Amino acid sequence: MTRRTRIAEFPGGLVELNGYGDEDDGGPGIYLEYRPPGEPKQDGHREDDMRYRPTCLGYLRTDVSGIGQLWDESEIRRLAGRLGYDFSGMVVYDPGSGRPPLARLRAQITRLDAEAVIVPGLGHFEGGRVPEGLGRRVEVIPVYPGAAEWPHPA
């Protein structure tokens, strides 16, 4: 069996296309193989997960954003794009849920291997300060760094 490999580049990364010489000559003989990150290749070697851009999440509290929540979400997305992050989602905390404030955010950071969290302002954290454990895991980027109150459209 003859194996042919072709590499195709697209805006999000690379795709390895493998063709095996066991098909008839009428077809292209190309098959797409998907390997989850970290899974060994056929030759047993592991590959590092290559990402096009670093991943970030957005985080806000509904009680802090209030009626400006949609504005805050759009500002978080805008800043993520401007800084070159791959925005992977928004974690919205509602104090009425009864859950710990940062539990879902920490789970998403781990699941997505995020490198940054963007918040409208530090007022979205208890006491207006980034929790120490969170600050060690990811970069925390406020949209409005020095503002006690951030501007919402009138």
C-alpha positions as CSV (number, residue, x, y, z in Angstrom):
1,M,0.0,0.0,0.0
2,T,1.4,3.3,-1.0
3,R,0.8,6.3,1.1
4,R,0.7,9.9,-0.2
5,T,0.5,12.9,2.0
6,R,-0.5,16.5,1.1
7,I,-0.6,19.5,3.3
8,A,-3.3,22.1,2.7
9,E,-3.2,25.5,4.4
10,F,-6.3,27.4,5.4
11,P,-6.8,30.6,7.5
12,G,-7.2,28.7,10.7
13,G,-4.1,26.4,10.3
14,L,-3.1,23.3,8.3
15,V,-4.8,20.1,7.2
16,E,-2.8,16.9,6.5
17,L,-4.5,14.9,3.7
18,N,-3.4,11.3,3.3
19,G,-4.0,9.2,0.2
20,Y,-3.6,5.4,0.1
21,G,-2.8,3.6,-3.1
22,D,-5.5,1.0,-2.6
23,E,-8.3,2.9,-4.4
24,D,-9.1,2.8,-8.1
25,D,-7.5,5.4,-10.4
26,G,-10.9,7.1,-11.0
27,G,-10.9,8.9,-7.6
28,P,-8.6,11.4,-6.0
29,G,-7.6,8.9,-3.2
30,I,-7.5,11.6,-0.5
31,Y,-8.9,11.0,2.9
32,L,-9.1,13.5,5.8
33,E,-7.9,12.2,9.1
34,Y,-8.7,13.9,12.3
35,R,-6.5,13.4,15.4
36,P,-7.4,15.2,18.6
37,P,-4.6,17.3,20.0
38,G,-1.9,15.3,21.8
39,E,-3.0,12.0,20.2
40,P,-0.1,10.1,18.7
41,K,0.3,10.0,15.0
42,Q,0.5,6.7,13.1
43,D,4.3,6.7,13.6
44,G,3.8,7.1,17.4
45,H,5.1,10.7,17.6
46,R,3.1,13.3,19.4
47,E,2.4,16.7,18.0
48,D,1.9,19.9,19.9
49,D,-1.4,21.5,19.5
50,M,-0.9,24.4,17.0
51,R,-3.3,27.2,17.2
52,Y,-3.7,30.0,14.8
53,R,-4.3,32.6,17.6
54,P,-4.3,32.4,21.4
55,T,-7.7,31.8,23.0
56,C,-9.5,34.1,25.3
57,L,-12.9,34.2,27.2
58,G,-15.1,37.0,28.2
59,Y,-16.5,37.3,31.8
60,L,-19.0,39.6,33.3
61,R,-21.5,39.7,36.1
62,T,-25.2,40.5,35.4
63,D,-25.6,42.5,38.6
64,V,-22.6,44.7,37.7
65,S,-23.4,45.2,34.0
66,G,-27.1,45.7,34.5
67,I,-28.9,47.0,31.4
68,G,-25.5,47.6,29.8
69,Q,-24.8,43.9,29.5
70,L,-25.0,43.7,25.7
71,W,-22.8,46.8,25.4
72,D,-20.2,45.2,27.7
73,E,-20.3,41.9,25.8
74,S,-19.8,43.7,22.5
75,E,-16.9,45.7,23.9
76,I,-15.2,42.5,25.2
77,R,-15.6,40.9,21.7
78,R,-14.2,44.1,20.1
79,L,-11.1,44.2,22.4
80,A,-10.5,40.5,21.9
81,G,-10.4,41.0,18.1
82,R,-8.2,44.1,18.4
83,L,-5.7,42.2,20.6
84,G,-5.6,39.3,18.2
85,Y,-7.3,36.7,20.4
86,D,-9.5,33.8,19.2
87,F,-12.6,34.7,21.2
88,S,-14.1,31.4,22.4
89,G,-17.1,32.5,24.4
90,M,-18.7,34.6,27.1
91,V,-19.1,33.4,30.7
92,V,-22.0,35.3,32.3
93,Y,-22.4,35.0,36.1
94,D,-25.8,35.7,37.6
95,P,-25.6,35.9,41.4
96,G,-29.2,34.6,41.6
97,S,-27.9,31.2,40.4
98,G,-26.4,30.3,43.8
99,R,-23.2,29.0,42.2
100,P,-19.7,30.1,43.1
101,P,-18.9,33.2,41.0
102,L,-15.8,31.9,39.2
103,A,-16.5,28.1,39.1
104,R,-17.8,28.1,35.5
105,L,-15.1,30.5,34.3
106,R,-12.3,28.4,35.8
107,A,-13.8,25.2,34.2
108,Q,-14.0,26.9,30.8
109,I,-10.4,28.2,31.1
110,T,-9.2,24.6,31.7
111,R,-11.4,23.1,29.0
112,L,-10.4,25.6,26.3
113,D,-6.8,26.1,27.5
114,A,-7.5,29.8,27.4
115,E,-4.7,32.3,27.8
116,A,-6.7,35.4,28.7
117,V,-10.0,36.6,30.2
118,I,-11.4,39.9,29.2
119,V,-13.7,41.7,31.6
120,P,-15.5,45.1,31.3
121,G,-13.8,46.3,34.5
122,L,-12.3,45.0,37.7
123,G,-15.6,45.7,39.4
124,H,-16.8,42.4,38.0
125,F,-14.6,40.6,40.6
126,E,-15.3,40.5,44.3
127,G,-13.7,43.6,45.9
128,G,-12.7,45.0,42.6
129,R,-9.5,42.9,42.5
130,V,-8.5,40.0,40.3
131,P,-8.6,36.7,42.4
132,E,-5.0,35.6,42.9
133,G,-5.5,32.1,41.6
134,L,-7.1,33.4,38.4
135,G,-4.4,36.0,37.8
136,R,-1.7,33.3,38.0
137,R,-3.5,31.1,35.4
138,V,-4.4,33.6,32.7
139,E,-3.9,37.2,31.8
140,V,-6.9,39.3,33.0
141,I,-7.6,42.2,30.7
142,P,-10.1,44.9,31.6
143,V,-11.8,46.8,28.8
144,Y,-11.8,50.0,31.0
145,P,-8.7,49.5,33.2
146,G,-8.8,52.6,35.4
147,A,-12.5,53.3,35.5
148,A,-14.5,52.7,38.7
149,E,-17.6,53.0,36.5
150,W,-17.4,52.2,32.8
151,P,-19.3,54.1,30.2
152,H,-22.5,52.6,28.8
153,P,-24.3,54.3,26.0
154,A,-27.1,56.7,27.1
